[in-house]
Amino acid sequence: MRWVIFIAVYILVDIYSFQAIRALTKSSWVPWLYFLISAAVLAGLFYELSFMGTGKMMQPPKLYFFGIFLAVFIPKLILIIFMFGEDIGRFFVGLFMKVAGSRDTAFMGSRRKFVSTIALGIAAIPFASLIYGMVQGKYNYKVLRYVLEFDDLPDAFDGYTLTQLSDIHCGSFDNKHKVEYAVNLANEQKSDVILFTGDLVNNIADEIEKWKPTFSKLKARDGVFSVLGNHDYGDYMKWNSQTEKKENLDRLKDIQREMGWDLLLNENRYIKRKDQKIALVGVENWGDHGFIKAGDLDKASEGIAQSDFKILMSHDPSHWQEKVKNDPRNFHLTLSGHTHGMQFGVEIPGVVKWSPIQYRYKNWAGVYEEFGRYINVNRGFGYLGYPGRVGIWPEITVIQLKKRQHTV
């Protein structure tokens, strides 16, 4: 039934948006080409989602069909906005002419070519952007650097650097060379520690198997630490049993350890310099908006003193907003991911920072500060759903910790 409704809406959108094209050309082959492309996109999407498995296992073929669907469908919605606006204008003009007693013109006048031309020109922007995002944007890695100052940072850690990665989603990758380039880029930052904040896979542990040699290359002086994200638990798959699901999660945990990563499961570690130390705290996923709440901040903080400088790894930034920022134990810096910046938006430093995801998450990309406590939300290393990125590029974060200097 859902497919019937979806196809009906799709056809109505197709027919209505075609009016913009019909106003510009009377060629007989254009309608055939237009509807042939639309039918092919719909058939491909239907085939991938219905006959290639109904689970939410997002692999490259499904991702690309979905991406092409978005690239074709979203511009049509823009065309509809223009066509509907023009139809409203045509209706009221026609109504006025009828009331005025005019009999020389039709009630609804013909469409204007310049309106259709403008509509098609604007619709071409998201079409080209979404195609670019699939071809180039998804591997357009950016290194973003921040310097954060703290009053109580131990002197031995003044200048300490960390590299944060998040949301690898290795099941989506289709270009080994690009991924290896990004791993090398992360290593080239020569940070003291590398921290991964969850969502290594889309759904199942097997996704990471062929990428183990690549991500095993991540190295830092104080090691590579990780936590789990919501996708790592296998909650979006249909399992034959809870035992099978548990075995999948256990395997994913083992793989991270085999890669040389220290997976923190509601645990903490101390990083030491000389006779000083900072605490690294890692919680399992805790998410608002219906996501799994396996994170236990109390358990993860056992043995840590109130006065210790703390870095918290928590996949979902809603955890910081709901629980962490007001916690009396004072978690100085929280590192999160999860949002991907929705893989779509506009960012011009100092001018504009916008993505639709901001209407769901208050903290969705970059560094935020409240009560003297910081959170960095990494925009993600990989991609999921739409197989690309537009304006919100894959990110490698480098954060330098500095002791705040007070002037007299």
C-alpha positions in Angstrom: 0.0 0.0 0.0 2.8 2.4 0.8 4.4 1.7 -2.6 1.0 2.5 -4.3 0.8 5.8 -2.5 4.4 6.7 -3.2 4.1 5.8 -6.9 0.9 7.9 -7.2 2.6 10.9 -5.6 5.7 10.4 -7.8 3.6 10.4 -11.0 1.6 13.5 -10.0 4.8 15.3 -9.2 6.2 14.2 -12.6 3.2 15.4 -14.6 2.9 18.7 -12.8 6.6 19.5 -12.9 6.7 18.6 -16.6 4.6 21.7 -17.3 7.8 23.8 -17.0 9.5 21.9 -19.7 6.4 21.8 -22.0 6.2 25.6 -21.8 9.7 25.9 -23.4 9.5 23.3 -26.1 7.0 21.5 -28.3 9.4 18.8 -29.4 7.7 15.4 -29.5 10.6 13.5 -28.2 11.2 15.6 -25.0 8.1 14.2 -23.1 9.2 10.6 -24.0 12.7 11.2 -22.8 11.5 13.0 -19.6 9.1 10.2 -18.6 11.5 7.4 -19.6 14.1 8.8 -17.2 11.5 9.2 -14.5 10.3 5.6 -15.0 13.8 4.2 -15.0 14.7 5.9 -11.7 11.5 4.7 -10.1 11.9 1.2 -11.3 15.5 1.0 -10.2 14.7 2.3 -6.7 11.7 -0.1 -6.4 13.9 -3.0 -7.5 16.7 -2.3 -5.1 14.5 -1.8 -2.1 12.0 -4.6 -2.8 13.9 -7.4 -4.5 17.4 -6.9 -3.3 16.4 -7.1 0.3 14.0 -5.2 2.5 16.5 -4.7 5.4 18.1 -1.3 6.0 21.5 -2.6 5.0 22.8 0.4 3.0 25.4 -0.7 0.5 26.7 1.2 -2.5 24.1 -0.1 -5.1 21.1 1.0 -2.9 22.9 4.2 -2.0 23.4 5.2 -5.6 19.8 4.5 -6.6 18.6 6.6 -3.7 21.1 9.3 -4.6 20.0 9.4 -8.2 16.4 9.5 -7.1 17.1 12.5 -4.9 19.0 14.3 -7.7 16.0 13.8 -10.1 13.1 14.2 -7.6 14.2 17.3 -5.6 14.5 19.6 -8.7 11.0 18.6 -9.6 9.7 19.7 -6.3 11.3 23.1 -7.0 9.6 23.2 -10.4 6.3 22.5 -8.7 6.8 25.5 -6.4 7.2 27.8 -9.4 4.4 26.2 -11.4 2.0 26.3 -8.5 2.9 30.0 -7.8 2.3 30.8 -11.5 -1.0 28.9 -11.5 -2.2 30.9 -8.6 -1.4 34.1 -10.5 -3.0 32.8 -13.6 -6.2 31.9 -11.7 -6.6 35.3 -10.1 -5.9 37.1 -13.4 -8.4 34.9 -15.1 -11.0 35.5 -12.4 -10.4 39.3 -12.6 -10.9 39.1 -16.4 -14.1 37.2 -16.1 -15.5 39.6 -13.5 -14.4 42.5 -15.8 -16.5 40.9 -18.5 -13.7 40.0 -20.9 -14.6 37.2 -23.4 -11.5 37.4 -25.6 -9.1 35.5 -23.4 -9.2 32.0 -21.9 -9.9 31.8 -18.1 -6.4 30.4 -17.5 -3.9 32.1 -19.7 -0.9 30.2 -21.2 2.2 29.7 -19.1 5.0 32.2 -19.5 8.3 31.0 -20.9 10.4 33.2 -18.6 8.8 31.7 -15.5 9.6 28.2 -16.7 13.1 29.3 -17.7 13.8 30.7 -14.2 12.3 27.6 -12.6 14.5 25.2 -14.6 17.6 27.3 -14.0 17.0 27.2 -10.2 16.1 23.5 -10.3 19.4 22.8 -12.1 21.3 24.0 -9.0 20.3 21.1 -6.6 20.5 18.6 -9.5 24.1 19.6 -10.3 25.0 19.8 -6.6 23.6 16.4 -5.7 25.4 14.8 -8.7 28.7 16.6 -7.7 28.2 15.4 -4.1 28.1 11.8 -5.3 31.0 12.0 -7.7 33.4 14.2 -5.7 31.9 15.7 -2.5 31.8 12.5 -0.5 35.6 12.1 -0.6 36.4 15.8 -0.3 38.2 15.5 3.0 38.9 18.6 5.1 41.2 19.0 8.1 39.6 21.4 10.5 41.7 22.8 13.3 40.7 24.3 16.6 42.6 25.6 19.6 40.8 25.4 22.9 42.0 27.1 26.1 41.4 25.9 29.7 42.3 27.3 33.0 42.9 24.0 34.7 44.7 22.1 31.9 47.7 20.4 33.5 50.9 22.1 32.5 52.4 19.0 30.9 49.5 18.9 28.4 49.8 22.5 27.2 49.9 22.1 23.4 48.6 18.5 23.5 46.9 17.6 20.2 44.2 15.1 19.4 42.7 14.0 16.1 39.0 13.1 16.1 37.3 10.9 13.5 33.7 9.9 13.6 31.0 8.1 11.6 33.2 6.1 9.2 30.3 4.0 7.9 32.7 1.7 6.0 29.8 -0.3 4.5 29.2 2.7 2.2 32.7 3.1 0.7 33.4 2.3 -2.9 36.9 3.8 -3.4 39.8 2.2 -1.5 42.3 4.8 -2.8 40.3 7.7 -1.5 39.8 6.1 1.9 43.5 5.3 2.2 44.3 8.9 1.3 42.1 10.1 4.2 43.7 7.7 6.7 47.1 8.9 5.7 45.9 12.5 6.0 44.8 11.8 9.5 48.2 10.3 10.4 50.0 13.2 8.8 48.5 15.5 11.5 50.9 13.7 14.0 48.5 14.3 16.9 49.3 12.8 20.3 46.2 10.7 20.3 43.5 9.7 17.8 39.9 9.4 19.0 37.0 7.8 17.0 33.5 8.6 18.2 31.4 5.8 16.8 29.5 4.4 13.8 32.2 2.3 12.3 29.8 0.3 10.2 26.3 0.8 8.8 24.8 -2.3 10.2 27.0 -5.5 10.4 30.5 -6.3 11.5 31.4 -7.9 8.2 31.5 -4.5 6.6 34.8 -3.6 8.3 36.6 -6.8 7.4 38.0 -5.7 4.1 38.9 -2.3 5.6 40.8 -3.7 8.6 44.3 -3.3 6.9 43.4 0.4 6.1 42.2 1.5 9.4 44.8 -0.5 11.3 47.2 2.1 9.9 45.9 4.8 12.2 48.7 5.5 14.7 49.4 8.0 17.4 51.9 8.3 20.2 49.2 7.7 22.9 47.1 5.3 20.9 43.8 5.1 19.1 40.6 5.1 21.2 37.1 4.5 20.2 33.4 4.3 21.3 30.3 2.8 19.8 27.7 4.7 17.8 24.0 3.8 17.2 24.7 2.0 14.0 27.3 -0.3 15.5 24.7 -2.2 17.6 23.0 -3.7 14.6 19.6 -2.3 15.5 18.6 -1.6 11.9 18.9 -5.2 10.7 16.4 -8.0 10.9 18.3 -10.8 12.8 17.3 -14.4 13.1 17.8 -14.2 16.9 19.1 -12.0 19.6 22.0 -14.4 19.9 23.0 -13.6 16.3 22.7 -9.9 16.9 24.9 -10.2 20.0 27.5 -12.2 18.2 27.6 -9.5 15.5 28.3 -6.8 18.1 30.9 -8.9 19.9 32.7 -9.4 16.5 32.7 -5.7 15.9 34.2 -5.1 19.3 36.9 -7.7 18.6 37.7 -6.3 15.2 38.4 -2.8 16.7 40.8 -4.4 19.2 42.5 -6.4 16.4 43.1 -3.1 14.6 44.9 -1.8 17.7 42.1 0.4 18.9 41.2 0.7 22.6 37.4 0.5 22.6 35.9 2.2 25.7 32.6 0.6 26.8 31.5 2.9 29.6 35.1 3.0 30.7 38.0 5.5 31.2 41.7 5.6 30.7 44.4 8.0 32.0 46.9 9.6 29.6 50.0 10.6 31.5 52.8 13.1 30.9 55.5 13.2 33.5 53.7 13.2 36.8 50.5 14.7 35.5 47.5 13.1 33.7 44.2 13.7 31.9 41.2 11.4 31.9 39.8 10.0 28.7 36.2 8.8 29.3 34.2 6.8 26.7 30.5 6.0 26.9 28.4 3.7 24.8 25.8 5.4 22.6 23.3 7.6 24.5 20.9 9.4 22.1 17.8 11.4 22.3 15.1 11.3 19.6 14.6 7.5 20.0 18.2 6.3 19.7 19.7 3.6 21.9 20.6 4.8 25.5 23.4 2.3 26.4 25.7 5.0 27.7 26.3 5.0 31.4 28.2 8.2 32.4 28.4 7.1 36.1 30.0 3.8 35.3 32.3 5.4 32.8 33.6 7.9 35.3 34.4 5.5 38.1 37.7 6.2 39.7 38.0 9.7 38.2 38.5 12.6 40.6 36.5 15.8 40.5 39.7 17.8 39.9 40.9 15.7 36.9 40.9 17.2 33.5 38.4 15.2 31.4 37.8 14.5 27.7 34.5 12.6 27.1 33.8 10.6 23.9 30.1 10.3 23.3 28.7 9.6 19.9 25.5 11.5 20.0 25.7 15.3 20.8 22.2 15.2 22.3 23.9 13.5 25.3 26.0 16.6 25.9 22.9 18.8 25.7 20.7 16.7 27.9 23.1 15.2 30.5 26.8 16.2 30.2 27.1 20.0 30.0 25.4 20.5 33.4 27.1 17.5 35.1 28.9 18.7 38.3 31.9 16.5 37.5 32.8 19.0 34.9 33.6 17.2 31.6 35.9 19.8 30.0 35.7 18.7 26.4 33.1 16.3 24.8 33.7 14.8 21.3 30.7 13.7 19.3 29.6 13.0 15.8 26.3 11.3 14.6 24.7 14.2 12.7 26.9 14.2 9.6 25.8 17.8 9.2 23.1 16.0 7.3 25.7 15.8 4.5 24.1 18.9 3.0 24.3 22.5 3.8 26.1 25.8 3.3 29.1 26.8 5.3 31.1 30.0 4.7 33.3 30.7 7.8 32.2 33.9 9.5 29.3 34.4 7.1 26.8 31.5 7.1 26.5 28.1 8.7 23.3 26.3 7.8 22.0 22.7 7.4 18.5 21.3 7.8 19.9 19.1 10.6 20.1 22.2 12.8 16.3 22.1 13.3 16.7 18.8 15.1 20.1 19.1 16.8 21.2 22.3 18.6 24.8 21.1 18.4 25.3 19.7 14.9 28.8 20.7 13.5 31.9 22.3 15.0 32.8 23.6 18.4 30.2 24.9 20.9 30.7 26.3 24.4 28.4 26.6 27.4 29.3 27.1 31.1 33.0 27.0 30.1 32.6 23.4 28.8 33.1 22.5 25.1 31.7 20.1 22.6 33.0 19.4 19.2 30.6 17.7 16.8 32.6 16.1 13.9 30.8 16.2 10.5 31.7 12.6 9.8 34.3 10.7 7.8 31.9 8.7 5.7 28.4 8.9 4.5 25.0 7.1 4.8 21.7 7.2 2.9 22.5 9.8 0.2 25.9 8.6 -1.2 27.5 12.0 -1.3 28.1 15.4 0.4 27.1 18.9 -0.6 28.6 21.8 1.3 29.2 19.7 4.4 32.5 17.9 3.7 34.0 14.8 5.3 36.0 15.9 8.3 39.2 15.2 10.1 39.3 17.3 13.3 42.5 18.4 15.0 42.2 20.0 18.4 45.0 21.6 20.3 44.6 22.0 24.1 46.2 25.1 25.6 46.6 26.4 29.1 44.9 29.7 29.3 47.3 32.5 30.0 46.1 35.3 32.3 47.4 38.8 32.0 47.8 41.0 35.0 
